[in-house]
Amino acid sequence: MKKLLKIILLIVGVYVFLYVNNHWIVITERTYESEKIPKSFEGFRITQVSDLHDALFGENQKKLIEKVRNTKPDAIFITGDLIDSNRYDLEQSLTAVRGFVEIADVYYVIGNHEVAINQVDEIYDALQKLGVHILPNAAIWLERGGEKIAVAGIEDPLNGADTQIMLNTAMAHVPKEFFTALLAHRPEKFDIYTKNEIDLVFAGHAHGGQIRIPLVGGLIAPGQGFFPEYTAGFYEENQTTMNVNRGLGNSGAPFRIFNFPEIVVVELKAK
């Protein structure tokens, strides 16, 4: 009887551990400071949501929407894999986006899963109807107090396009002297972002390494293999800083281990 009770407790314990690891959304706050940020953008808050993969957080995504609302964003960036190509459920993800657009302006780029499902046009159309700013190798200006910054986005290279060519298109009309935030799904292209002197990059894709080993980091990430270099947090080289979001959902591997779903807030500071 005691042996059976221990087995039951072990099963319950594993279930609770996995549930918490995959449903407990954490908010990570970071500050980015630069001389290129105009004074009118001092304190501007960007909330980044990435790699939802059609995951569900509360009834009608209420838990996720409230978490985003509580970050008090001035802008919301969605950096790809809003849907999952293995269990495509666009409506479930759109439920979250409907909540986001009521909070702040939303900007979006696709990830590899949108390309893989071959539904990019459908997804773009649905998001534009909700008022989302899509950035398919394009840039848009944000203005405050007569000053402005650029927000650019590139599509995922799974579409067959070269990352440098996509960047050239997106940045064609953005002078170097203006601060630029780039939405780009893949962190493993950091060397290209650095070469182009992009100021601040928002990326996802790595899922935090899926399993995070304490004191070591992520175990595996698509495009980077085992013990990947770019899985979470700020990475800096020369004039470029890249923020990698651990994401919210899963694809392929069903569980996150020591790797809570994450929403990242980056607050801009004028140096």
C-alpha positions as CSV (number, residue, x, y, z in Angstrom):
1,M,0.0,0.0,0.0
2,K,2.8,2.4,0.9
3,K,4.6,1.6,-2.3
4,L,1.4,2.4,-4.3
5,L,1.0,5.7,-2.4
6,K,4.6,6.6,-3.2
7,I,4.0,5.9,-6.9
8,I,0.8,8.0,-6.9
9,L,2.6,10.9,-5.2
10,L,5.5,10.7,-7.7
11,I,3.1,10.8,-10.6
12,V,1.2,13.7,-9.1
13,G,4.5,15.5,-8.4
14,V,5.8,15.1,-11.9
15,Y,2.4,16.3,-13.3
16,V,2.5,19.4,-11.2
17,F,6.1,20.1,-12.0
18,L,5.5,19.8,-15.8
19,Y,2.2,21.8,-15.6
20,V,3.9,24.7,-13.7
21,N,6.9,24.7,-16.0
22,N,4.7,25.0,-19.1
23,H,1.9,27.3,-17.9
24,W,3.4,29.7,-15.4
25,I,4.1,32.8,-17.4
26,V,6.9,35.0,-16.1
27,I,7.6,38.6,-16.9
28,T,11.2,39.6,-17.5
29,E,12.0,43.3,-17.5
30,R,15.1,44.7,-19.1
31,T,16.4,48.3,-19.8
32,Y,18.1,49.3,-23.0
33,E,20.0,52.6,-23.0
34,S,21.4,54.4,-26.0
35,E,22.4,57.9,-27.1
36,K,20.4,57.3,-30.3
37,I,17.1,57.1,-28.4
38,P,15.3,60.5,-28.5
39,K,14.3,62.1,-25.2
40,S,10.6,61.9,-26.0
41,F,11.0,58.1,-26.1
42,E,12.5,58.0,-22.6
43,G,10.6,55.2,-20.7
44,F,9.0,53.8,-23.8
45,R,8.0,50.2,-23.0
46,I,8.1,47.4,-25.5
47,T,6.4,44.1,-24.6
48,Q,7.6,41.2,-26.6
49,V,5.6,38.1,-27.2
50,S,7.1,35.2,-29.1
51,D,6.6,31.6,-30.1
52,L,3.0,31.2,-28.9
53,H,2.6,28.1,-31.1
54,D,-1.2,28.0,-30.7
55,A,-0.8,27.4,-26.9
56,L,-3.7,28.3,-24.7
57,F,-3.3,30.3,-21.5
58,G,-6.6,30.5,-19.7
59,E,-10.1,30.6,-21.1
60,N,-10.0,32.7,-24.3
61,Q,-6.3,33.5,-23.6
62,K,-7.4,35.7,-20.6
63,K,-4.4,34.8,-18.5
64,L,-2.0,35.8,-21.3
65,I,-3.8,38.9,-22.2
66,E,-3.9,40.1,-18.6
67,K,-0.2,39.4,-18.2
68,V,0.6,41.6,-21.3
69,R,-1.8,44.3,-20.0
70,N,-0.1,44.4,-16.7
71,T,3.2,45.2,-18.3
72,K,1.8,48.6,-19.4
73,P,3.3,48.5,-22.9
74,D,3.6,51.4,-25.3
75,A,4.0,48.8,-28.1
76,I,3.7,45.1,-28.4
77,F,6.1,43.1,-30.6
78,I,5.2,39.6,-31.8
79,T,8.3,37.9,-33.1
80,G,7.0,34.9,-35.1
81,D,5.6,31.4,-34.6
82,L,2.3,32.8,-33.5
83,I,0.9,29.5,-34.8
84,D,2.2,25.9,-34.9
85,S,2.5,24.0,-38.2
86,N,1.8,20.7,-36.5
87,R,-1.5,21.7,-35.0
88,Y,-2.6,24.8,-36.9
89,D,-5.3,26.7,-35.0
90,L,-5.1,30.3,-36.1
91,E,-8.3,31.3,-34.3
92,Q,-6.9,30.3,-31.0
93,S,-3.9,32.5,-31.5
94,L,-6.0,35.4,-32.9
95,T,-8.0,35.4,-29.7
96,A,-4.8,36.5,-27.9
97,V,-4.1,39.1,-30.5
98,R,-7.6,40.6,-30.3
99,G,-6.8,41.3,-26.6
100,F,-3.3,42.7,-27.4
101,V,-4.6,45.3,-29.9
102,E,-6.9,46.8,-27.3
103,I,-3.8,47.4,-25.1
104,A,-1.3,49.0,-27.5
105,D,-0.1,49.1,-31.1
106,V,1.0,45.6,-32.2
107,Y,3.8,44.8,-34.6
108,Y,4.4,41.4,-36.1
109,V,6.8,39.3,-38.2
110,I,6.4,35.7,-39.2
111,G,8.5,32.8,-38.0
112,N,9.4,29.5,-39.6
113,H,6.1,27.8,-38.6
114,E,4.0,30.4,-40.5
115,V,6.1,29.6,-43.6
116,A,6.0,25.8,-43.0
117,I,2.2,25.8,-42.9
118,N,2.1,27.8,-46.2
119,Q,-0.6,30.1,-44.8
120,V,1.3,33.4,-44.6
121,D,-1.2,35.3,-46.7
122,E,-4.1,34.1,-44.6
123,I,-2.3,35.0,-41.4
124,Y,-1.3,38.4,-42.7
125,D,-4.8,39.2,-43.8
126,A,-6.3,38.1,-40.5
127,L,-3.9,40.2,-38.5
128,Q,-4.3,43.3,-40.6
129,K,-8.0,43.1,-40.2
130,L,-7.4,43.3,-36.4
131,G,-5.2,46.4,-36.8
132,V,-1.8,44.7,-36.4
133,H,1.1,46.3,-38.2
134,I,2.8,43.5,-40.2
135,L,6.4,44.0,-41.2
136,P,7.3,41.8,-44.2
137,N,10.8,43.1,-44.8
138,A,9.6,46.6,-44.1
139,A,10.0,49.5,-41.6
140,I,7.6,51.9,-40.0
141,W,8.2,55.1,-38.1
142,L,7.0,55.8,-34.5
143,E,6.7,59.4,-33.5
144,R,6.6,61.1,-30.2
145,G,7.0,64.8,-29.4
146,G,8.2,65.6,-32.9
147,E,10.9,62.9,-32.7
148,K,10.9,59.4,-34.2
149,I,12.4,56.0,-34.1
150,A,12.2,53.1,-36.7
151,V,10.6,49.7,-36.2
152,A,11.6,47.2,-38.9
153,G,10.9,43.6,-39.5
154,I,12.1,40.8,-41.6
155,E,10.5,37.5,-42.6
156,D,11.8,34.1,-41.8
157,P,14.6,32.7,-44.1
158,L,12.6,29.4,-44.5
159,N,10.8,31.3,-47.2
160,G,14.0,31.0,-49.3
161,A,15.1,34.6,-49.1
162,D,18.6,35.6,-47.9
163,T,18.6,37.4,-44.5
164,Q,20.9,40.1,-45.7
165,I,18.7,40.8,-48.8
166,M,15.6,41.0,-46.6
167,L,17.4,43.4,-44.2
168,N,18.5,45.5,-47.2
169,T,14.8,45.8,-48.2
170,A,13.5,46.5,-44.7
171,M,16.2,49.2,-44.0
172,A,16.3,50.8,-47.4
173,H,14.6,54.0,-46.2
174,V,15.9,54.2,-42.6
175,P,19.0,56.5,-42.2
176,K,21.7,55.1,-39.9
177,E,21.5,58.0,-37.5
178,F,17.9,56.9,-36.4
179,F,17.4,54.4,-33.6
180,T,16.1,51.2,-35.0
181,A,14.4,48.2,-33.4
182,L,14.3,45.1,-35.5
183,L,11.8,42.2,-35.2
184,A,13.5,39.1,-36.5
185,H,12.5,35.6,-35.5
186,R,16.0,33.9,-35.6
187,P,18.7,34.7,-33.1
188,E,21.3,32.6,-34.8
189,K,21.6,35.3,-37.5
190,F,23.1,37.7,-34.9
191,D,26.3,38.1,-36.9
192,I,24.2,39.6,-39.8
193,Y,22.3,41.9,-37.5
194,T,25.7,43.0,-36.0
195,K,27.3,43.6,-39.4
196,N,24.4,45.9,-40.3
197,E,24.7,47.8,-37.1
198,I,21.1,47.3,-36.1
199,D,20.6,48.9,-32.7
200,L,18.2,46.6,-30.9
201,V,17.0,43.2,-32.2
202,F,14.0,41.3,-30.8
203,A,14.2,37.5,-31.6
204,G,12.7,34.3,-30.4
205,H,12.8,30.8,-32.0
206,A,15.2,29.1,-29.5
207,H,12.5,28.4,-26.9
208,G,15.1,29.1,-24.2
209,G,16.9,25.9,-25.1
210,Q,13.7,24.0,-24.3
211,I,15.3,22.4,-21.3
212,R,17.4,24.8,-19.2
213,I,20.2,23.3,-17.2
214,P,20.8,25.3,-14.0
215,L,24.1,27.2,-14.2
216,V,24.6,26.0,-17.8
217,G,21.8,27.3,-19.9
218,G,19.7,25.9,-22.7
219,L,20.1,22.3,-23.9
220,I,19.0,22.5,-27.6
221,A,17.6,25.1,-30.0
222,P,16.6,24.9,-33.7
223,G,19.3,26.3,-36.0
224,Q,21.9,26.1,-33.2
225,G,21.9,22.5,-32.0
226,F,23.0,21.4,-28.6
227,F,24.1,23.9,-26.0
228,P,23.1,26.9,-28.2
229,E,24.7,30.2,-27.8
230,Y,21.6,32.4,-28.1
231,T,18.7,31.3,-26.0
232,A,17.6,34.0,-23.5
233,G,18.5,37.5,-22.5
234,F,20.6,40.4,-23.9
235,Y,23.5,39.7,-26.3
236,E,25.8,42.6,-27.2
237,E,28.4,43.0,-29.9
238,N,29.7,46.3,-31.2
239,Q,26.7,48.6,-31.7
240,T,24.1,45.8,-31.7
241,T,22.1,44.4,-28.8
242,M,19.8,41.4,-29.3
243,N,17.1,40.4,-26.9
244,V,16.1,36.7,-27.1
245,N,12.7,35.8,-25.7
246,R,12.3,32.2,-24.4
247,G,8.8,32.2,-25.9
248,L,5.5,30.8,-24.6
249,G,4.6,27.6,-26.3
250,N,6.1,24.3,-27.5
251,S,6.6,22.6,-30.8
252,G,8.0,19.1,-31.4
253,A,9.2,18.7,-27.8
254,P,6.0,18.7,-25.6
255,F,7.5,20.1,-22.4
256,R,9.7,22.9,-21.1
257,I,11.9,22.0,-18.2
258,F,13.2,24.7,-15.8
259,N,12.1,27.1,-18.5
260,F,8.9,29.0,-17.7
261,P,6.9,30.6,-20.6
262,E,8.2,34.2,-20.9
263,I,7.0,37.7,-21.8
264,V,9.8,40.2,-22.0
265,V,9.5,44.0,-21.4
266,V,12.3,46.2,-22.7
267,E,12.2,49.8,-21.5
268,L,14.0,52.4,-23.6
269,K,16.3,54.9,-21.9
270,A,17.8,58.0,-23.5
271,K,21.5,58.1,-22.5
